[in-house]
């Protein structure tokens, strides 16, 4: 066909899914098809545009969990053991992705009003044959912020958009109960690979729990990957930071458009940690809201692998 027809087709394709960003991602920069371009190259570029569109559509819909039910089990106990408690959500309702050769462990803590299927699915996408993944579930508790409706949460919060806000009273008992549960998981993995081969990671409230637990752990950990995270019991810093993790490596992702845990609330806390000597790398993502960005996720996982392999 004529050049103007091809130009119209590309414009039509690209306008529907934000041309500059999408094409920049797959082509380096947006540009039109030309008569001089090789026909096979044209076909490949058109396919790339369609694939990028479909990928973004899937991203917006969210990943549908497709997890084998056999992945759900206890990292701490065998069901045949005496005193095995089926109702213990911390110990017996984890998703565990076992590697071929267990060298490292990544523990993922999900966010408020989520469960472990989303994190388990995400980690399956980037699974490796030397990293064991453990994804526990938070218990269901009545949440004050939601008029006592029962949701999965690591502790109670007063207002839905107040996570990380110093003005709100914290559920100290809930924080410490979840802290103890994660400590139990850490100690179990430590027996297998050593504490320096473990990374704690999480999203939202789960990231806050990962930070809280790692900074207090008595033996050196490999690092923490935080998505939309924040600090709890902030008044206890720097006193509560263990000597072993004074220089803990932390990668913190936060969306500029996060309206649940506001960047202006989270950033000063991470800045304080840096001033205390903690090795914080803070990445503010311009277009990201309160979610784990699938475009950024591979970079975050690569960071984890670099920490594991740098020792």
C-alpha positions as CSV (number, residue, x, y, z in Angstrom):
1,X,0.0,0.0,0.0
2,X,0.9,3.7,0.0
3,X,3.2,5.2,2.6
4,X,0.4,7.3,4.2
5,X,-1.7,4.1,4.7
6,X,1.1,2.4,6.5
7,X,1.7,5.5,8.6
8,X,-2.0,5.6,9.5
9,X,-1.9,1.9,10.6
10,X,1.1,2.4,12.9
11,X,-0.5,5.5,14.4
12,X,-3.7,3.6,15.0
13,X,-1.8,0.8,16.6
14,X,0.3,3.0,18.8
15,X,-2.2,5.6,19.8
16,X,-4.3,2.9,21.7
17,X,-1.5,2.0,24.1
18,X,0.5,5.2,24.6
19,X,3.0,5.2,21.7
20,X,6.0,7.0,23.1
21,X,6.5,4.8,26.2
22,X,5.6,1.5,24.6
23,X,7.6,1.9,21.4
24,X,10.5,3.4,23.3
25,X,10.5,0.2,25.3
26,X,10.7,-2.2,22.4
27,X,12.3,0.0,19.6
28,X,14.5,2.4,21.5
29,X,12.4,5.3,20.2
30,X,9.1,5.6,18.4
31,X,9.4,5.9,14.6
32,X,7.3,5.2,11.5
33,X,7.8,2.4,9.0
34,X,9.6,3.4,5.9
35,X,9.6,2.2,2.3
36,X,13.4,1.6,2.5
37,X,13.0,-0.8,5.5
38,X,13.4,-4.5,4.8
39,X,10.0,-6.2,4.6
40,X,11.0,-8.9,7.2
41,X,12.2,-6.1,9.6
42,X,8.9,-4.4,9.1
43,X,7.0,-7.6,10.0
44,X,9.1,-8.1,13.1
45,X,8.6,-4.5,14.3
46,X,4.8,-4.8,13.8
47,X,4.8,-8.1,15.8
48,X,6.9,-6.3,18.5
49,X,4.3,-3.6,18.8
50,X,1.4,-6.1,19.1
51,X,3.4,-8.2,21.7
52,X,4.1,-5.0,23.7
53,X,0.4,-4.1,23.6
54,X,-0.6,-7.5,24.8
55,X,2.0,-7.6,27.5
56,X,0.8,-4.2,28.9
57,X,-2.8,-5.4,28.8
58,X,-1.9,-8.5,30.8
59,X,0.1,-6.3,33.2
60,X,-2.9,-4.1,33.9
61,X,-5.2,-7.1,34.4
62,X,-2.7,-8.5,36.9
63,X,-1.2,-12.0,36.8
64,X,-3.7,-14.8,37.3
65,X,-2.3,-17.2,39.9
66,X,-1.5,-20.6,38.3
67,X,0.2,-22.3,41.2
68,X,0.3,-26.0,41.8
69,X,-1.5,-26.8,45.0
70,X,1.4,-29.0,46.0
71,X,3.6,-25.9,46.4
72,X,1.6,-25.1,49.6
73,X,3.3,-26.7,52.5
74,X,5.1,-26.0,55.8
75,X,8.8,-24.9,55.6
76,X,9.2,-26.0,59.2
77,X,7.2,-29.2,59.8
78,X,6.2,-32.4,58.2
79,X,2.4,-33.1,58.3
80,X,3.3,-36.5,59.9
81,X,4.9,-34.8,62.9
82,X,3.3,-34.9,66.3
83,X,1.5,-31.6,67.3
84,X,1.2,-30.5,63.6
85,X,-1.3,-27.6,63.6
86,X,-3.3,-27.4,60.3
87,X,-4.6,-24.0,61.3
88,X,-1.2,-22.4,61.7
89,X,-1.1,-20.0,58.7
90,X,2.4,-18.9,59.3
91,X,4.0,-22.3,59.3
92,X,1.8,-24.5,57.2
93,X,0.4,-22.3,54.4
94,X,3.5,-21.2,52.6
95,X,4.2,-21.4,48.9
96,X,7.6,-23.0,48.5
97,X,9.5,-23.1,45.2
98,X,12.3,-25.6,45.6
99,X,15.5,-25.3,43.5
100,X,17.6,-28.1,42.0
101,X,20.5,-27.0,44.1
102,X,19.7,-24.9,47.2
103,X,22.3,-22.2,47.6
104,X,20.2,-19.2,48.5
105,X,16.8,-18.3,49.9
106,X,14.4,-15.5,49.1
107,X,11.5,-14.9,51.5
108,X,8.7,-12.8,50.1
109,X,6.1,-11.1,52.4
110,X,2.9,-10.0,50.6
111,X,1.0,-6.7,51.2
112,X,-2.1,-5.8,53.1
113,X,-5.3,-7.5,52.0
114,X,-3.4,-9.8,49.6
115,X,-2.3,-13.4,49.8
116,X,0.8,-15.3,48.8
117,X,-0.4,-16.3,45.3
118,X,0.5,-13.0,43.7
119,X,4.1,-13.1,45.0
120,X,4.4,-16.8,44.3
121,X,3.4,-16.3,40.7
122,X,5.7,-13.3,40.3
123,X,8.6,-15.2,41.6
124,X,7.9,-18.2,39.5
125,X,8.5,-16.0,36.4
126,X,12.0,-15.4,37.5
127,X,12.8,-18.6,39.3
128,X,16.3,-20.0,39.3
129,X,17.7,-23.5,40.0
130,X,19.7,-22.3,43.0
131,X,17.2,-20.1,44.8
132,X,14.6,-21.5,47.2
133,X,11.6,-19.2,47.5
134,X,9.4,-19.1,50.6
135,X,6.1,-17.1,50.5
136,X,4.1,-17.2,53.7
137,X,0.6,-16.0,54.2
138,X,-0.4,-13.4,56.8
139,X,-3.3,-14.4,59.1
140,X,-6.8,-13.0,58.6
141,X,-7.5,-10.3,61.2
142,X,-10.3,-7.7,61.7
143,X,-8.8,-4.5,60.3
144,X,-9.8,-1.2,62.0
145,X,-9.3,0.7,58.8
146,X,-12.0,-1.4,57.1
147,X,-14.6,-1.4,59.9
148,X,-13.3,-4.7,61.4
149,X,-13.6,-6.6,58.1
150,X,-11.3,-9.6,58.2
151,X,-8.5,-9.4,55.7
152,X,-5.0,-10.8,55.5
153,X,-2.7,-8.4,57.3
154,X,0.6,-8.7,59.3
155,X,-0.9,-6.2,61.8
156,X,-3.8,-3.9,62.3
157,X,-3.9,-0.3,60.9
158,X,-6.2,2.5,61.9
159,X,-6.7,4.2,58.4
160,X,-6.5,2.6,55.0
161,X,-4.1,5.2,53.6
162,X,-2.1,5.7,56.8
163,X,0.6,3.0,56.5
164,X,3.9,4.6,57.5
165,X,2.3,7.7,58.9
166,X,3.9,8.6,62.2
167,X,0.8,10.3,63.5
168,X,-1.2,7.0,63.8
169,X,-0.8,4.7,66.7
170,X,0.9,1.5,65.6
171,X,-0.3,-2.0,66.5
172,X,2.9,-2.9,68.4
173,X,1.6,-6.3,69.5
174,X,0.7,-7.3,66.0
175,X,4.0,-6.1,64.6
176,X,6.0,-8.1,67.1
177,X,3.9,-11.2,66.6
178,X,4.5,-11.2,62.9
179,X,8.2,-10.3,63.5
180,X,8.5,-13.5,65.6
181,X,6.8,-15.6,62.9
182,X,9.3,-14.3,60.2
183,X,12.2,-14.9,62.6
184,X,11.1,-18.5,62.7
185,X,11.2,-18.8,59.0
186,X,14.6,-17.1,58.9
187,X,16.1,-19.4,61.4
188,X,14.8,-22.4,59.5
189,X,16.4,-21.2,56.2
190,X,19.6,-20.2,58.1
191,X,20.1,-23.8,59.1
192,X,20.2,-24.8,55.4
193,X,22.2,-22.1,53.7
194,X,23.5,-19.6,56.4
195,X,22.0,-16.2,57.1
196,X,24.3,-14.4,54.6
197,X,22.6,-16.3,51.8
198,X,19.1,-15.1,52.6
199,X,17.2,-12.0,51.3
200,X,14.0,-10.8,52.8
201,X,11.7,-9.0,50.3
202,X,8.1,-7.8,50.3
203,X,5.5,-5.3,49.2
204,X,3.7,-2.6,51.2
205,X,3.1,-3.9,54.7
206,X,5.1,-7.0,53.9
207,X,8.1,-4.8,52.9
208,X,7.7,-2.9,56.2
209,X,7.9,-6.3,58.0
210,X,10.9,-7.4,56.0
211,X,12.8,-4.2,56.9
212,X,11.7,-4.4,60.5
213,X,12.9,-8.0,60.9
214,X,16.1,-7.8,58.9
215,X,17.5,-4.7,60.6
216,X,17.0,-6.5,64.0
217,X,18.3,-9.9,63.0
218,X,21.3,-10.8,65.1
219,X,23.3,-12.4,62.3
220,X,24.3,-10.8,59.0
221,X,21.7,-11.1,56.2
222,X,22.4,-10.8,52.4
223,X,19.9,-7.9,52.0
224,X,16.3,-6.6,51.7
225,X,14.3,-5.8,48.6
226,X,11.4,-3.4,49.5
227,X,8.5,-2.4,47.2
228,X,6.4,0.5,48.5
229,X,7.9,-0.1,51.9
230,X,8.1,2.0,55.1
231,X,9.5,1.8,58.6
232,X,7.5,0.8,61.7
233,X,8.5,1.6,65.3
234,X,10.6,4.3,63.8
235,X,11.4,6.0,67.1
236,X,13.5,2.9,68.1
237,X,16.1,3.6,65.4
238,X,19.0,3.5,65.3
239,X,19.1,1.7,68.7
240,X,17.3,-1.4,67.4
241,X,19.6,-2.0,64.4
242,X,21.7,-5.1,65.1
243,X,25.4,-4.8,64.9
244,X,25.5,-7.6,62.3
245,X,23.2,-5.6,60.0
246,X,24.4,-2.0,60.5
247,X,25.4,-1.9,56.8
248,X,22.6,-4.1,55.5
249,X,22.0,-3.7,51.7
250,X,18.5,-2.5,50.9
251,X,17.0,-1.9,47.5
252,X,13.8,0.2,47.9
253,X,11.4,0.7,45.1
254,X,8.7,3.3,45.4
255,X,6.2,4.7,43.0
256,X,5.9,8.5,42.6
257,X,2.2,8.0,42.1
258,X,1.8,5.7,45.2
259,X,-1.3,7.1,47.0
260,X,-1.4,4.5,49.7
261,X,2.1,4.8,51.1
262,X,3.1,8.3,50.0
263,X,6.6,8.8,48.7
264,X,7.0,11.9,50.9
265,X,6.3,9.7,54.0
266,X,8.6,6.8,52.9
267,X,11.6,8.7,51.6
268,X,12.7,10.5,54.8
269,X,12.7,7.2,56.7
270,X,15.0,5.6,54.1
271,X,17.2,8.7,54.2
272,X,17.5,8.3,58.0
273,X,18.6,4.7,57.6
274,X,21.3,5.8,55.1
275,X,22.5,8.4,57.7
276,X,22.8,5.5,60.2
277,X,25.1,3.7,57.9
278,X,22.7,1.3,56.3
279,X,23.4,0.7,52.5
280,X,20.1,2.0,51.1
281,X,19.5,2.3,47.4
282,X,16.2,4.2,46.8
283,X,14.6,4.0,43.4
284,X,11.7,6.4,42.8
285,X,9.7,5.1,39.8
286,X,7.9,8.0,38.0
287,X,4.8,6.3,36.6
288,X,4.4,3.6,39.3
289,X,1.6,3.6,41.8
290,X,1.0,1.2,44.8
291,X,2.0,-2.0,43.1
292,X,5.0,-4.1,42.0
293,X,5.8,-2.9,38.5
294,X,6.5,-5.9,36.2
295,X,8.8,-3.8,34.1
296,X,11.0,-3.1,37.1
297,X,10.7,-6.5,38.7
298,X,13.4,-8.3,36.6
299,X,15.9,-5.5,37.6
300,X,15.0,-6.0,41.3
301,X,15.5,-9.8,41.0
302,X,18.8,-9.2,39.2
303,X,19.9,-7.0,42.1
304,X,19.1,-9.9,44.5
305,X,21.2,-12.3,42.4
306,X,24.1,-9.8,42.4
307,X,24.0,-9.6,46.2
308,X,23.9,-13.4,46.5
309,X,26.8,-13.9,44.2
310,X,29.0,-11.0,45.4
311,X,30.0,-12.6,48.7
